[in-house]
């Protein structure tokens, strides 16, 4: 049928003076409408092709129908003039949205979630979403509103079943029914008689009571199998039943005149009388100016009959009308496959999933208070990424030569990014956009984990939980390295600095201690060690230390000075990883790198003795000590497990090429075409290659070698030649190791050095 004709038909049916109403009900796969006056009549599909519709409600004056989908974990909306188009109203942060109710006066949407154990509200378009209740809820189910009087009601069938009442602004909460109740499923209101009706699926009855819970009366008993949802019209009560797969009715007072309205329903869920009589027009106390509220104006049972309120995590300012400009104190949480934000400004601590796609295994996380971007590491894809908190501007910063990036820290002054890598056992730095990458420390690291920065004083701190666990620090350029703590440590996972008070804090997942010390490692003090089975993420903000715990699946905090005031922020949330507590409107500290990058062309790394300009590995610093250039000539040489480079143009000291796994480098050569180093390793009996910055380390030849002494790269034909004094052979292969061939194997006795002249087509070697 044409949508406009269908709308007209519904309007005529609904507005016609009727003794029996139209019933709108959810049927999981669709939403249907049935005329209660037609004996066992057919139901018409209003909205089809649904996944798992459960709760529903409508705003009659605006021709809107809303419903929850418990499989998609969403709240959706359609308009009766075109039910083929559906809007996603709430698409994140839901798990099991079992109850739904529309405030047709204040134009708000309320819902329950029996898994998150929250009751929330938003505008009808999903904006200004707010958690109203989050404490002392255990599987809240049905919800009903009385916007004329400013009250809301809901059922809870958790361990302590009950029915509660509160103002629609979240105030004046109280329990009105908590005896002779087990599974209170359905709930509806009789506005004219000011009564609540509810159905209990376990005790198999329907009762009513006054709004305050008094004068409780049994209506239907003995014939109910599994009542699910209730609605009411005039003197008749209607309900859905799971066991009978039907819609039933009876007199609302006596329970008599029972009949089946519709049976053989696929899966009857929520039900509502679709009529203007159920949504009597009323003037909103919020008026045309939204009650002077900047965001939410919620109905209230007490004068002036409305309350200004703010979206979740945002404070209401002292004028009681205006909301702050977003959350100020927040927790950023890496949770393997998503990243979440938790406001610390409000007591509900609701976690909000950031809309960031394709997160495989997030571990470390940090935040840049200048550009307001989130940075995180992804261990599965071997990358560091960043994004604004609204999900825009997402990009890869580092995605090559990354093993297991487990620690991450933003230098908010120098505009650099530091990270640890337990796969390559390195500490590296780059600009915040990923350019000018440089390895700072690659020696004597064994499982470097957490990293924290003190840009004001020019230090970086990190934990290492290898065979000899320790906490170290160095200048921000990697020099002047020193061990601060190396006793009574197991798995020092988390690390955070209190720069203003000169303290560092860490958490140990093996000793189960949270400890602190001065920034130089002195005055070590235990802070807490009870019920901390596996600490992982760790951060500090204001007066509190925050951490994630793998086993408890929690985020908790304690006072940073006393260890007291322990509080659970989030409980029973699996896959908790890194954590960052931050005041997003606060920036502190300054150093010489903070202005014009310290005059450096690439990296400016601050030290206690002043700034230092540093170049990425493939560049050289000019004598002006500020400008990096591409060197025209340099010398490569090996010293057993290290390969080093010295520029032939500047007076700089030698630079170590950051290569892991080298045991005894022998012959060296360089391919100018793609800036790669090739070398033989006589201990590993292999030929390897890597880029000049140490990345993309790979074997070229790793089998059939005995003592590869000499090697030379043919930069014209793209081949590699080598001698083997163990097998007495000279061989050749393509630069990637393919097409390997023995060239000479006779009359050789310990061939050694090798050189080639590609232009003339000759090779030369020594034999000793």
N, C-alpha and C positions, 0 to 999 in steps of 0.2 A: 504494500500500500504506500502511496505517496506520503512522505513524512508530514506534510501540512494537513492532509486529510486525517492522518492518524492522530495528530495533535488535536484537531477539531473534535474528533470522536471522543477522545479522552476528556477534553474539556466539557463537552456536552454531557457526558456520562457523570462526570464528577460534580458539575455545578447544578445538575438537575436535582430537584427536591426528591430525596430518596429515603426509603425506610431501611434499605440495606446498602452498605458501602462497597466501593471498589477496594480490593485488597492487593497491595503491592508486595511481592515476596521474592526472596532470593532463592534460586534453585541450583546453586553452584555454577552450572554451565550457562545460565542465563538469568534474567530477571523478568518476572511475569506479572500480569495483572489479571485478576479474576473478579467477576461480579458475584458478591456474596448472596445476592437475591436470586440467582439462577441456580436451581437445584443441580448440584454436581455438574456445573457447566464447564466448558473448556476455558483454559487460561490462555491468554494471548501473550506472546513473547514481546516484551518492550525492548529489551537489550539482549542480543544473542552473541554467541561466540566467545563467552567468557571462560576464564580458567578455573576460578574457585571462589565465586562470590559468596560472601558470608553475611556480614551486617549491611544494612542499608537504611537510608533516610532520604528526605527530600525537602526542598524549599518550594512550597506550592506556588507562591506569588511570582517566583522567578523561573518556574518551569525547569527546575534542576533536580536531578536524581544523583545521589552519592552512594557508593558502595565500597566495601573493603574486599580485597582479594588476598586470602591468606597464603596462597601458593606464591603469587607474585610479590607478596609483602608490600602491597600498595593500597592507596585510597584513590579511587577514580570518580569521575563526574561526567555526566552527559546532560544535554538539553533535550527536552521533549520535542522541540521542533526539528531536531536532527539527531536521532539516537545512534546513527552510524558513526558519529564522531565522539570520541572519548578523550577526556583530558586526564593526565596524571597529576593529581593534586598533591599527594604525598608519596614519594617514591624511594625515600631512604630512611633508615633508622627504625623501620617496622620489622617485626618478626611474626607476631600473631595478632593482628588487629581484629579482635573479636566483637567489639562493640562500637557503634557509631550513632551520633545524634546531631541534628542540625538546630542551631539557634536561629529561628526564622525572624526574630526581632532584631537582634544585634548582628545578624549575618556572620555567624561563626560556626566552626566545625569542631566537634568534640569527639574523642575516641579513646578506647581502652586498648591495651596490649597486654595479653596474659603471659607473654614471655619476657618482655622488658619490664613488666610490672610497673607500668606508667599510665597515667591519664593525661592526655595532651589536648591542646586547643590551637586553632589557627584561624586566619581569615578563610573565607570560602574558596579562595584561590590558592590556599596553602602557604601564603606568606605569613610572616610574624608568628611562626610556630613556637609554642611554649609548653614546657612540661609543668602541669599544675600539681600533680601528686606523684611521688616516687617512693615515699616511705610508707611502711606498714600496709603495703599492697602485696597480695599473693594470689595471682591469677584473677585480676579484675575482668569481668565479663560484660554483662549488659549495662547500658547507660541510657538515662532518660533525662530530659531537660524540661524545666518549667520557667521559661524566660520572663513570663509575666511577673512572677514572684522572685525571680533571680536565683532559683535553686537548681541543683543538679543531684541526681541519684545514680548509684551504681551498685551492682552485685559483685561479690568476691567469693569464689568457691575454692579458695586455697585451704591451708591447714586449719585456719580459723574462719569458717564461712560467716559472711555478714552482708548486710545492706547498709550503705552509708549515704549520708546527705551532706552537702556543702553548698556554699555560695558558688555561683558560676564563675566567680573571680578567684576561686581556690581557697577562700577563707571560710571560717565558721564550720569546719568539718566536724562531723560527729557520727557515731554508729547509732542506727535506729532499730535494727533487727539483728540479733546475734544468738537467738535461742531457737531450737526446733528448726534448724536450717542446715542443709548439707551441700546440695548442688544447686544454688540459686541461678538458674539459667536465664529465663526470660524476665523482662521488666517493662512495665508500661505505666502511664499516669492517667488518672481520671481527673482532668483539670476542673471540671465543674464540682465534683464532690471532694476534691483535694485529697485523693487517696493514691497510694501506690499499689500495684498488683505485681505479684511475682510468681513464677513457677519453679518448683524444685524437682529436678529430674531424678534425684535419688529417692526422695521421700514421696514422690508421686502425688503432689497436691498443687493447687493454685490458691494463694491467700491474698487478702488485701489488708491494708492498715491505713491509718491516717498518715499524713505527710511526716508527722513526728514519730511514727512507729507505734502509736497507741491504737487501741481498739482493733486488734488483729482478729481477722475472721477468716474461716475456711470457706472457700467457694466451691472448688471441685476436688474430689478425693476418690480414690479407689479405681477409677477407670483410666487413669493416665499411665502411659507406658514410658515415654521419654519426651516430655514437653521441652521445646527448645526456645521459642520466641513467642512474645505476647503482643497484642495490640487491642484497642478498645474503640467502640463507636456506640454512642447513645447508651442503650442498656445491655449491649452484647459484647462479650469477650471472645476474641479469636486467638488461636494459637496453632503453631506448627508442632508436629510430633515426628521424631526420627523413626520410631519403631513402626508406626502405622503409615508413614510416608504420606501424611495427609494434613489438611487444615481442618480444625474442629472449631466449634463455637458453643457457647452456653450463655445463659443469663448471668450478668456480671455480679448479681447479689446472691441469688439462690443456687446458681450452678445448674439449674434445670434448663429444659428446652435444648438439650444437647443435640448436635447434629454434625454431620460431615459436610463441609463446604466443597472440598475438592480432595480426591484421593489419587493414588497411583502417581504420585509426584516423585521425580527422580531423587531429589535430595532437598527437602524443604529446610530452609535456614531462617533468616530473619523475616519479619513480616510487619507491615505498617498499613493502617487505613489511609488510603490516598484521597484526602478530602481537605478542603479549605476549613472545615469545621475543626479539624485537628490542629490547625495553625491559625488561631484567631489573630487578626490584625491588631497591632498595638504600636503606639508611638515609642520609639527607642529612647531611653533616657540619655543615650549618647548624643542624640540630636544630629543635626546636619554637620556639625564641626567635629564629630568623633569625640565629643566630650572634652575637647582640647587636648586629647591624648595624642602623642606622637606616633604611637603604634597601635596596641590593642586597647580597645574599650570593652570591658567585660561586664555583663549584668551582675548586679549584687542585690542581696535581700535587704540591705540597710541603706538609708539615705547617704548620698544622693542617688543611690540605686545603680551606680556603676563604679568601676575601679579602673584606673589606667594601669596597664601592665606592659611588660617588655618581652621580646622574643627570648628564647632559652639562652641563658648565659650572659645576658645583658642587664646591667643595673638600671633601676629607676632612679633618676636624680632627685634631689631634695625638693623640687617643686611638685613631685608626685604626679607629674604629667609627661615629662620628657625622658626618653630613654637615652642612655649614654651611646656614644658613637662606637658601637660594637663592644665586644669583650676586651678587657685590658690584660688581665692575668690569665694565661691559658696553659694547658698541657697539650703538647703534641705527642702523639703516640703512634709508633710503628707497630703494626700488628700483622706481620707476614704479608697478607694479600691486600691490606688496605692501610690507610693512614687516617687517624681520627683526631679530632680537636675536642678538648674538654675545657669549658670555662671554669675558672676558679673564682669568678666574681659573684656567682650565685651558688646557693647550697645544694642544688640538685645534681651537679656534676654529670650532666648528660653528655654522653659521647656522640659526636656528630661525625659521620664518615665524609671525608673530603672526596670530591668527585674526580678521582685520579685513576685513569685506566691502566690496565696491564701491569699491575704490581705483582711480582711473582714471590719475592721473599725479602721484604724490607727489613732492615736490621737497625742501622744507625740513623739518627734524625737530628737536624738542627734547623735554626731559623735565623734569617737575616733581618734585623730590626730596621735596617735602613731601606732596603728595597721591598721588605715584607714578602719574602719568598721562603718557601719550605725546601730544604735540601734533605735528601735521603739516599741511602745506599741500598742496592738490590743485589743480594748475594747470588741469586740463581742466574741472573742475566749478566752479572759482573759489570755493574755500572753504577754511576752516581747521577742522580737526576734532580731537577728542581721544578717548582711551579708556584704560582700564586695560590692562596688558600681557596680561591673560588674555582680552581681547576684550570684556569687559563695560563697561557705562557709555559706550558709543560715542555720540557726538553731534556735531552741527555747532555750532561756536562762532561763526564768521563766514561767512555765505554770501550776502551782498548787496554790491554795488558793489566786487567784487574782480576785478582784472584778471589779473595774473600774480604771485601771491604767492611770491617766491623766497627770502626771508629770514625767519627766525622765531627769536624769543628769549623765553624765560620769565624774568620777574623773580621769582625765587623768594622774595625778601624782601618786596617790595611787593605781590605776588600780582597782577601785571599781565602782559599779553602784548603784545609788540612785533612788528611785521612790516614788511617792505619790499614794495613792489608796483611791478614794472617796467612794468605796464600803465597804472597811473594816475600813476606817478612820485610816490609818497607814502611817508612813514613814518607808521604809525598805531600807536595803543595802545588797549587795552581791558582790562577786568578779565578774569581767567582764564576766566570763564564767558561771555565775549563781550559783556557789558553795558558801558555807559559808554564807548562807542567814541568816539575823538577822533583827528583828523588832527593830527599834531605838526609835520611838515615837508612842504610841497608845492611849494616854490619852489627853483629851481636844482638840481633833481634830474634826472638823466638815466641811467636804468637802475640804480637802487639795488639792490644784490644781497645780500650777506651782512650780518648784523647781530649784534652781541655786546654784552652788558651788563656793567657794573660797578656793581651796586646799592650796594655798600658806600661807594663814593666818589661815586656819583650821576651816572655818565656812560654814554652809549651810543655805540658805534662802528659805522660801516658802510662798506662799499665801494661804489663807483660805477664801472661800467665802460662809461660812455657815451663821447661824443667826447673828453671831457677826464677820463680815468680818475683816480680819487683815493680816498683813505681819509680819512674825516672823523669828527669826534666832536662831541657836544653834551651838554648836561645832559639828564637823563632826561625833562624836560618840553619838550625841543626848543629851548630857548634857548641862548645862548652857543655858537653853532655855530662850528666852526673846522676848517680843512683841515690834516691832519697830514702826509700823503704825497701828492704830485701829480707826481712825476717818475719816469721809467723804470717805468711801470706799463702794462699792456695790458688784460688781463681779470682784475682781482682778484676771484676767485671766492669763496675761502674766507677766513674771519676767525675768530680765537679769541683769548681773553685768558688770560694767566697773572697773575691778580690779585695773588697772594701775592708774586710776584717782580717785579711792575711791568712786564710785557712783553706786547706784542701780536704775534701771528703771523698771516701771511696767505700764501695760495697764488695764483699768477698763471697762468692757463691759456694766456696768450699768450707771456709771457717764459719760462715753464716754471721759475719760481723759487719756492722756499719761503723766505720772509724773516721777520725779526723786528725789532722796534724797541722802545724804551721806550714807555710809554703816552702820552707827549706827542709821539711821533713822532721823537724824537731817537735817535741811536746806531743807525741802520739797519744791519742786518747780513744778508748772504746765508747761508742755512743749507744748501740743497741745490738742485741744478739738473740732475742727471743722470737721464735716463730718466723724466721726468715730463711726458709728452706732452700730457695734458689733465686737469689737476686740477679737481675740482668740489667735492665735499663736503669738509669740513675741521673738525677738532676737536682738542682738547688734553685730556689727562688724565695726571696724574702726571708722569713723566719723558718722555712721548712726544707727538709730533704725529702725528695720524692723518689720512689723506685717501683719497678715492676718485678713481680715474682712469678716464675714459670710454674711452680708447683701449686701455689695458692691461687693462681690465675687472678691476681689482684694488682691494683695500684694503691700504694699506701704512702703515708707521710708521717714524719715525726719532727719535733722541734729540733733545730740544728744545734742548739746549745745544750739542752738538757736531755734530749732523747725521749722526752715525754710527749703527751698529747697525741699519741698515735691514733690515726684515723684512716679508715678504708675509703678511698675515693671511688674506686670501681671494683666490683667483686664478680667472680665467676665469668671472666672474659678470657677465653683461651688465646693462645698464639701471641702473647704479649712479648714485644721485643724492646726496641729502644724508646727512650723517653726524653722529652725536652720541656722544661718549665720556663716560661718566658713572659716578660712584660713587653707586649708588642709596641707600646708607646714610649718606652724608656731606652735611651742610649746613653751609655757612660763611657768615659775613657777617651784618651787622645794620645797620639804619638806622631812623630814626624812623617810617617808613611801615610797619614790620613789626609795630607794636603798635597794635591798634585802628584800623588803616588811617590812622594819623596824625591821627585825629579828623575825617577828611574824609568827607563824605556819599557821594562817588563815587570819583574818582581821587585817589590820593596819589602824587605823582611826586617822588622824592627828587633833590636837587641838592647839589653840594658846599657850598652855603651853607645847606642845610636843606631840609625838606620843603615841598612846595607842593600845596595842594588845587586840583584842576583839574576843570572840568565838561565833560561831553559837549557837542557843538556846539550842541544845541538847548536847553541850559540856561544859566542865569546864576549867578554866584557872589555870594552876599550879602555885605554889609560885614563879617560875622564871619569872612570868608576861609576858611570851612570848608563851608558849606552851599550846595548848588546848588538852584535853583528854576526853574520854567518862567516865563519873562518874559511879562508881560502886554502890554508895549509895547516896540517896538524900531524903530530906524531902519535901513533898507536904503539903501545908496548904492553907486555904481559908480565905479571909477577905471580906465578903459580895460579892461585884461585882468583886473582884480580886482573882485569883488563883496564888499562888507564889511557888517558889522552892528554897531550900537552899541545897547546897552540904554538905554532911557529911564528905567529904574528904579534902576540901580546906577551907580557911578562907574567901572566897569571900562573898560579900553581897548577899542578896536575889535577885532573878530574877523573874520578873513578866511574867507569861505566857500570850502572846498577844491573848486574847480571847475577841471577841466583843459580846455584847448582854447578858453578865452575869449580873443578877440582885441581887441574894442572894444565893450564892453557899453554900450548906450544907455539905453533905457527899462527900468524895473523895475516889477514888481508882485508881489503875494503873494496866494495863495489860502489863506484861513484854514481851509477845509474839510479839506484834506489836507496842510497845512504845506509847500506847494511855492512856490518862487520861479520867476517867469517873467521873461525878459529878451530884449531884441533885441540883435543883434550886427550893426552896420552894415558891418563888414569881411567877415564870413562871409555876410552877407545872409540871416540866419536868425533865427527865434524859437525859444528853447530853454526848458527847464524842468528843475528838479531839486529834491530835498528840501532842507530847510534844513541838513542835515549834509553836503551835497554829493553824496549818493548818487543813483543812478538818473538820471544826466544823460542827457537825450534831446532830439532835435529835435522841435519841434511843427510848425513850417513851415520848410522848407529850399529850396523852389523858388518861383520867380515873384516874389521880392522884389528891390527895388533899393536903397532906403535907408529901412529901417523905423525911423522916428524916435520915434513915440509908441505906447504900448500900455496897455491896461487890461483887468483880469480882472473879469468879471461873476460874482461869487461866489454869486449866486442861481440864475441860469439855466445856469451852468457853461459860459460862452463866453469867448473871448478876442477883443478888438477891437484893431486897430492902424491906424496911418497910415503911408503910404509916400510920402515927398516926392520919390522918384524916379519913381514911376509916377503920382503925384497921385491916389491912391485911399485910401478907407477900407474895410477889409475886416473880416470876422468869421469865426470857425470855432469848433467845439467845442474844449474844452480839450486834447484829444488831437490836434487839427489836422484832424479830419475835418469834413465838411459845410462846407467853405470857400465863402464867398460874398462878392462885391463889393457893398458897400452904396451907396457914393457915388463917382462918378467924373467928374461934371460940376461945373464952376464951382469947381474946387479948384486952388490954385497953391501947392505946397509946404506941405501940411498937416503940422503938427508935433506938439504935445502933445495928449493925449487923456485925457478923464475921463468916467466914466459914473456914472449914478445909477439903479441897478437898481430901487429901490423906486418911483421915479416913471416909469421907462421912458425916460429921456433920456440922450443922450450929448453931450459938449461937446468942441470942439477949437479949436486955434489954427491960423491960416494966415498964414505970413509970406512 
